[in-house]
Amino acid sequence: MRMKIRSLLIISFIIFPLFVFAANDIQKAEQLYHNYCSQCHGLEGDGFGVNSYDMEIAPRDHTDTNEMSARTDEDLFKAIKFGGKAVNKSILMPPWEGVISDADIHLIIKHLRKLCCEGK
């Protein structure tokens, strides 16, 4: 009996931190998107952020499964890091290089995949 309890405790000390880390990543990704992307792409990612109404070119709708599924993670990374011009898209998409770390860009990409494709 003691062996089972000990095994359960060891497993819980291994698994619980992994769960907390994943939850923190999800929250951080949402916060990054909110801070850097939502002004143009909207809080829900639908392309209707507060800045979008003054733009000649509409920001990408990140909830569009077909459009977003056609973009590779590498394309999204380049667009975020180097701006829209780097992937032959709108020059209005600013480069975030030097502002957002590569690791945080990858978190934003995970959030983009959640917006476009999760539950659809």
Z-matrix of the N, CA and C atoms (Angstrom, degrees):
N
C 1 1.455
C 2 1.534 1 110.74
N 3 1.347 2 116.00 1 -44.88
C 4 1.459 3 119.75 2 -179.84
C 5 1.529 4 110.96 3 -62.49
N 6 1.320 5 115.85 4 -35.10
C 7 1.457 6 120.31 5 -179.96
C 8 1.527 7 110.52 6 -65.00
N 9 1.335 8 117.47 7 -40.61
C 10 1.465 9 121.05 8 178.27
C 11 1.523 10 110.83 9 -64.42
N 12 1.326 11 116.78 10 -43.85
C 13 1.462 12 120.61 11 -179.90
C 14 1.525 13 109.75 12 -63.84
N 15 1.310 14 116.27 13 -43.31
C 16 1.469 15 120.75 14 179.48
C 17 1.531 16 110.06 15 -62.48
N 18 1.313 17 117.15 16 -43.12
C 19 1.462 18 121.20 17 178.76
C 20 1.523 19 110.98 18 -62.62
N 21 1.314 20 116.42 19 -41.87
C 22 1.469 21 120.25 20 178.09
C 23 1.526 22 111.67 21 -63.97
N 24 1.318 23 116.47 22 -39.55
C 25 1.459 24 119.86 23 178.60
C 26 1.526 25 111.04 24 -65.14
N 27 1.309 26 116.34 25 -43.11
C 28 1.471 27 120.16 26 179.11
C 29 1.522 28 110.29 27 -62.46
N 30 1.322 29 116.40 28 -45.38
C 31 1.462 30 120.42 29 179.45
C 32 1.523 31 110.32 30 -62.24
N 33 1.333 32 118.01 31 -41.90
C 34 1.463 33 120.55 32 -178.62
C 35 1.528 34 111.22 33 -65.80
N 36 1.331 35 118.23 34 -33.86
C 37 1.464 36 120.47 35 177.84
C 38 1.524 37 111.82 36 -71.52
N 39 1.314 38 116.77 37 -23.06
C 40 1.463 39 120.66 38 178.10
C 41 1.524 40 110.05 39 -85.79
N 42 1.319 41 117.82 40 -46.12
C 43 1.462 42 121.89 41 -173.31
C 44 1.522 43 112.38 42 -77.92
N 45 1.310 44 119.24 43 -40.57
C 46 1.465 45 120.99 44 -176.68
C 47 1.525 46 112.30 45 -57.95
N 48 1.349 47 119.74 46 -47.76
C 49 1.468 48 118.26 47 178.02
C 50 1.530 49 113.00 48 -60.85
N 51 1.329 50 118.18 49 -34.14
C 52 1.460 51 120.73 50 177.54
C 53 1.525 52 110.64 51 -64.29
N 54 1.326 53 116.46 52 -40.69
C 55 1.462 54 121.27 53 178.20
C 56 1.521 55 110.42 54 -64.98
N 57 1.314 56 117.18 55 -44.71
C 58 1.462 57 121.38 56 179.88
C 59 1.526 58 109.78 57 -63.52
N 60 1.334 59 117.31 58 -42.27
C 61 1.460 60 120.90 59 178.52
C 62 1.519 61 110.54 60 -60.35
N 63 1.328 62 117.70 61 -44.84
C 64 1.463 63 121.49 62 179.67
C 65 1.529 64 110.35 63 -63.49
N 66 1.321 65 117.16 64 -41.99
C 67 1.466 66 121.10 65 179.10
C 68 1.526 67 110.46 66 -64.18
N 69 1.328 68 116.81 67 -40.92
C 70 1.460 69 120.17 68 178.34
C 71 1.526 70 111.22 69 -64.91
N 72 1.341 71 117.51 70 -37.97
C 73 1.462 72 121.45 71 177.18
C 74 1.523 73 110.93 72 -62.15
N 75 1.316 74 116.61 73 -42.60
C 76 1.465 75 121.16 74 179.74
C 77 1.527 76 109.84 75 -62.05
N 78 1.317 77 116.29 76 -46.48
C 79 1.469 78 120.31 77 179.17
C 80 1.520 79 111.51 78 -63.97
N 81 1.331 80 116.53 79 -41.52
C 82 1.456 81 120.18 80 -179.77
C 83 1.526 82 110.35 81 -65.29
N 84 1.343 83 117.15 82 -41.93
C 85 1.464 84 121.29 83 179.18
C 86 1.527 85 110.60 84 -60.71
N 87 1.326 86 116.91 85 -44.36
C 88 1.466 87 121.22 86 178.25
C 89 1.525 88 110.88 87 -62.77
N 90 1.320 89 117.10 88 -40.87
C 91 1.460 90 121.37 89 -179.92
C 92 1.528 91 110.97 90 -67.06
N 93 1.330 92 116.85 91 -42.39
C 94 1.459 93 120.55 92 177.24
C 95 1.528 94 110.84 93 -60.50
N 96 1.326 95 116.33 94 -45.40
C 97 1.461 96 120.61 95 178.57
C 98 1.526 97 110.22 96 -60.57
N 99 1.307 98 115.69 97 -44.93
C 100 1.468 99 120.54 98 179.12
C 101 1.532 100 110.55 99 -59.85
N 102 1.334 101 116.92 100 -44.88
C 103 1.460 102 120.93 101 -175.77
C 104 1.523 103 113.49 102 -70.79
N 105 1.322 104 117.00 103 -40.73
C 106 1.464 105 119.96 104 -170.40
C 107 1.527 106 115.24 105 -108.43
N 108 1.310 107 118.91 106 -20.32
C 109 1.466 108 120.59 107 -170.75
C 110 1.528 109 114.42 108 -116.47
N 111 1.306 110 116.68 109 -31.74
C 112 1.466 111 120.39 110 -169.83
C 113 1.527 112 114.11 111 -67.19
N 114 1.333 113 118.54 112 -23.09
C 115 1.456 114 119.58 113 -179.37
C 116 1.533 115 110.69 114 -60.39
N 117 1.332 116 116.31 115 -34.37
C 118 1.469 117 120.20 116 178.29
C 119 1.527 118 111.98 117 -102.65
N 120 1.319 119 116.66 118 -43.48
C 121 1.464 120 120.83 119 -173.90
C 122 1.529 121 113.78 120 -88.40
N 123 1.312 122 118.03 121 -6.76
C 124 1.460 123 121.96 122 177.43
C 125 1.514 124 113.17 123 88.78
N 126 1.310 125 115.69 124 154.23
C 127 1.464 126 121.26 125 179.35
C 128 1.521 127 111.94 126 -61.92
N 129 1.330 128 115.84 127 -33.04
C 130 1.460 129 121.10 128 179.61
C 131 1.524 130 112.02 129 -93.90
N 132 1.339 131 117.46 130 -1.82
C 133 1.450 132 121.60 131 179.32
C 134 1.518 133 114.42 132 80.47
N 135 1.330 134 117.40 133 13.26
C 136 1.464 135 122.14 134 -174.29
C 137 1.530 136 114.32 135 -85.62
N 138 1.334 137 116.97 136 1.51
C 139 1.459 138 120.69 137 178.73
C 140 1.516 139 114.22 138 90.34
N 141 1.323 140 117.52 139 6.53
C 142 1.457 141 121.50 140 -177.47
C 143 1.522 142 111.91 141 -115.06
N 144 1.326 143 115.71 142 57.49
C 145 1.455 144 120.49 143 175.64
C 146 1.515 145 110.49 144 -78.84
N 147 1.312 146 117.64 145 171.20
C 148 1.464 147 121.49 146 -176.50
C 149 1.527 148 112.42 147 -61.41
N 150 1.324 149 118.24 148 -29.76
C 151 1.469 150 121.21 149 179.30
C 152 1.523 151 112.78 150 -82.33
N 153 1.301 152 117.99 151 -17.51
C 154 1.467 153 121.46 152 -171.41
C 155 1.533 154 112.95 153 -63.74
N 156 1.310 155 117.47 154 -27.41
C 157 1.460 156 120.94 155 -175.46
C 158 1.524 157 112.63 156 -72.41
N 159 1.331 158 116.81 157 -17.74
C 160 1.465 159 121.14 158 179.55
C 161 1.528 160 112.26 159 -101.56
N 162 1.328 161 117.74 160 8.77
C 163 1.460 162 121.16 161 -175.86
C 164 1.526 163 111.42 162 -103.41
N 165 1.319 164 115.39 163 139.65
C 166 1.467 165 119.98 164 176.12
C 167 1.526 166 111.19 165 -69.44
N 168 1.307 167 115.83 166 -36.38
C 169 1.469 168 121.85 167 179.85
C 170 1.516 169 107.41 168 -106.90
N 171 1.321 170 116.54 169 125.78
C 172 1.465 171 120.94 170 -178.96
C 173 1.526 172 110.38 171 -68.87
N 174 1.330 173 117.13 172 136.16
C 175 1.457 174 119.84 173 175.50
C 176 1.530 175 110.71 174 -62.47
N 177 1.314 176 115.95 175 152.94
C 178 1.451 177 122.75 176 179.96
C 179 1.528 178 110.28 177 -58.49
N 180 1.310 179 115.80 178 138.40
C 181 1.461 180 123.41 179 173.88
C 182 1.524 181 106.94 180 -86.34
N 183 1.295 182 117.01 181 104.41
C 184 1.473 183 121.26 182 -177.56
C 185 1.523 184 112.91 183 -74.20
N 186 1.320 185 117.66 184 -5.82
C 187 1.468 186 119.84 185 177.00
C 188 1.530 187 111.58 186 -92.76
N 189 1.321 188 117.43 187 -3.89
C 190 1.464 189 122.72 188 179.77
C 191 1.532 190 109.31 189 -78.11
N 192 1.315 191 115.79 190 100.28
C 193 1.465 192 121.48 191 -175.19
C 194 1.518 193 112.53 192 -58.77
N 195 1.317 194 117.76 193 -44.69
C 196 1.468 195 120.31 194 -178.64
C 197 1.519 196 111.55 195 -62.44
N 198 1.300 197 116.89 196 -48.25
C 199 1.467 198 121.04 197 -178.52
C 200 1.528 199 111.41 198 -65.45
N 201 1.308 200 116.59 199 -45.87
C 202 1.467 201 119.74 200 -176.69
C 203 1.528 202 111.79 201 -71.90
N 204 1.320 203 117.71 202 -31.36
C 205 1.471 204 120.51 203 177.80
C 206 1.523 205 111.27 204 -68.21
N 207 1.321 206 116.88 205 -23.09
C 208 1.463 207 121.10 206 178.52
C 209 1.533 208 111.85 207 -78.50
N 210 1.313 209 117.52 208 -10.52
C 211 1.466 210 122.38 209 -179.31
C 212 1.528 211 109.77 210 -99.78
N 213 1.308 212 116.11 211 129.30
C 214 1.466 213 120.12 212 176.63
C 215 1.526 214 109.23 213 -78.06
N 216 1.310 215 116.16 214 161.78
C 217 1.456 216 119.99 215 175.53
C 218 1.533 217 110.52 216 -60.67
N 219 1.339 218 116.11 217 -34.78
C 220 1.465 219 120.03 218 178.79
C 221 1.530 220 110.99 219 -64.73
N 222 1.346 221 116.56 220 -40.48
C 223 1.473 222 120.23 221 176.73
C 224 1.527 223 110.72 222 -62.17
N 225 1.309 224 115.77 223 -44.78
C 226 1.459 225 120.00 224 -179.48
C 227 1.527 226 110.64 225 -64.06
N 228 1.327 227 116.12 226 -40.70
C 229 1.461 228 120.98 227 178.66
C 230 1.531 229 109.91 228 -60.04
N 231 1.328 230 116.36 229 -48.81
C 232 1.468 231 120.82 230 179.94
C 233 1.526 232 111.16 231 -61.12
N 234 1.326 233 117.11 232 -42.06
C 235 1.462 234 120.64 233 -179.00
C 236 1.525 235 110.83 234 -63.40
N 237 1.321 236 116.67 235 -41.65
C 238 1.467 237 120.08 236 -179.51
C 239 1.527 238 110.46 237 -71.59
N 240 1.301 239 116.50 238 -47.82
C 241 1.466 240 119.76 239 -175.24
C 242 1.527 241 112.65 240 -71.22
N 243 1.336 242 117.19 241 -44.64
C 244 1.457 243 120.59 242 -172.32
C 245 1.530 244 114.31 243 -108.95
N 246 1.325 245 117.37 244 -1.91
C 247 1.456 246 121.00 245 178.32
C 248 1.518 247 112.94 246 93.85
N 249 1.309 248 115.29 247 166.20
C 250 1.461 249 121.78 248 -177.14
C 251 1.516 250 113.55 249 -59.40
N 252 1.314 251 116.88 250 -36.25
C 253 1.462 252 121.23 251 -179.23
C 254 1.534 253 111.39 252 -58.52
N 255 1.310 254 117.90 253 -32.06
C 256 1.470 255 122.48 254 -178.13
C 257 1.525 256 112.71 255 -65.00
N 258 1.337 257 116.75 256 -21.50
C 259 1.472 258 120.65 257 179.70
C 260 1.532 259 110.49 258 -120.76
N 261 1.313 260 115.36 259 26.71
C 262 1.469 261 122.16 260 178.65
C 263 1.525 262 112.96 261 58.26
N 264 1.299 263 116.03 262 37.96
C 265 1.458 264 122.43 263 175.50
C 266 1.527 265 108.74 264 -117.95
N 267 1.291 266 117.13 265 -168.32
C 268 1.454 267 122.67 266 -173.71
C 269 1.528 268 113.01 267 -57.12
N 270 1.339 269 114.12 268 135.90
C 271 1.464 270 119.37 269 175.45
C 272 1.531 271 111.31 270 -73.38
N 273 1.327 272 116.02 271 -8.99
C 274 1.465 273 120.11 272 177.61
C 275 1.526 274 112.18 273 -73.78
N 276 1.341 275 116.50 274 -19.22
C 277 1.470 276 120.61 275 175.49
C 278 1.520 277 107.01 276 -76.41
N 279 1.344 278 116.96 277 111.53
C 280 1.467 279 119.58 278 -175.00
C 281 1.528 280 112.42 279 -75.40
N 282 1.320 281 116.79 280 154.07
C 283 1.465 282 119.97 281 172.32
C 284 1.535 283 108.88 282 -78.55
N 285 1.322 284 116.47 283 133.60
C 286 1.461 285 120.50 284 -179.50
C 287 1.528 286 112.12 285 -103.58
N 288 1.332 287 116.22 286 8.57
C 289 1.465 288 120.68 287 177.65
C 290 1.528 289 108.86 288 -56.55
N 291 1.313 290 116.08 289 134.17
C 292 1.456 291 120.53 290 -179.56
C 293 1.518 292 113.44 291 86.41
N 294 1.334 293 116.66 292 -11.20
C 295 1.468 294 121.26 293 178.79
C 296 1.524 295 109.63 294 -109.31
N 297 1.324 296 115.72 295 -46.84
C 298 1.465 297 121.81 296 -179.50
C 299 1.531 298 107.79 297 -111.61
N 300 1.323 299 117.03 298 130.08
C 301 1.470 300 120.91 299 179.99
C 302 1.528 301 110.46 300 -68.96
N 303 1.322 302 116.09 301 159.25
C 304 1.464 303 120.68 302 177.40
C 305 1.529 304 111.09 303 -58.18
N 306 1.334 305 116.38 304 -40.72
C 307 1.472 306 120.30 305 179.54
C 308 1.529 307 110.47 306 -62.15
N 309 1.315 308 116.90 307 -40.64
C 310 1.467 309 120.05 308 179.45
C 311 1.526 310 111.32 309 -71.51
N 312 1.324 311 117.56 310 -33.38
C 313 1.467 312 119.93 311 174.96
C 314 1.524 313 109.69 312 -61.19
N 315 1.327 314 116.92 313 -41.11
C 316 1.469 315 120.13 314 177.71
C 317 1.528 316 111.27 315 -63.25
N 318 1.330 317 117.54 316 -35.86
C 319 1.470 318 120.33 317 175.73
C 320 1.525 319 110.64 318 -65.58
N 321 1.315 320 116.90 319 -40.66
C 322 1.468 321 120.32 320 178.12
C 323 1.527 322 109.88 321 -62.02
N 324 1.325 323 117.22 322 -40.58
C 325 1.466 324 121.05 323 179.06
C 326 1.520 325 110.38 324 -62.24
N 327 1.319 326 117.76 325 -40.91
C 328 1.471 327 120.31 326 175.68
C 329 1.524 328 110.37 327 -60.44
N 330 1.327 329 116.19 328 -39.72
C 331 1.472 330 119.51 329 178.45
C 332 1.529 331 110.49 330 -67.03
N 333 1.331 332 117.28 331 -39.26
C 334 1.465 333 120.52 332 176.57
C 335 1.523 334 110.60 333 -59.44
N 336 1.318 335 117.16 334 -41.94
C 337 1.470 336 121.03 335 178.46
C 338 1.523 337 110.59 336 -64.60
N 339 1.304 338 116.26 337 -34.77
C 340 1.476 339 119.97 338 176.50
C 341 1.535 340 110.22 339 -66.59
N 342 1.336 341 116.49 340 -43.64
C 343 1.465 342 120.48 341 -179.35
C 344 1.533 343 111.73 342 -63.12
N 345 1.303 344 116.79 343 -41.74
C 346 1.466 345 119.68 344 -172.36
C 347 1.514 346 114.01 345 -85.59
N 348 1.298 347 116.48 346 -31.79
C 349 1.449 348 116.88 347 -162.68
C 350 1.521 349 116.39 348 -126.37
N 351 1.308 350 117.44 349 -18.25
C 352 1.459 351 119.21 350 -176.42
C 353 1.525 352 110.95 351 -72.58
N 354 1.296 353 116.10 352 127.90
C 355 1.473 354 121.45 353 176.90
C 356 1.509 355 114.51 354 74.58
N 357 1.323 356 117.51 355 17.91
C 358 1.467 357 119.27 356 -179.94
C 359 1.498 358 110.37 357 -115.03
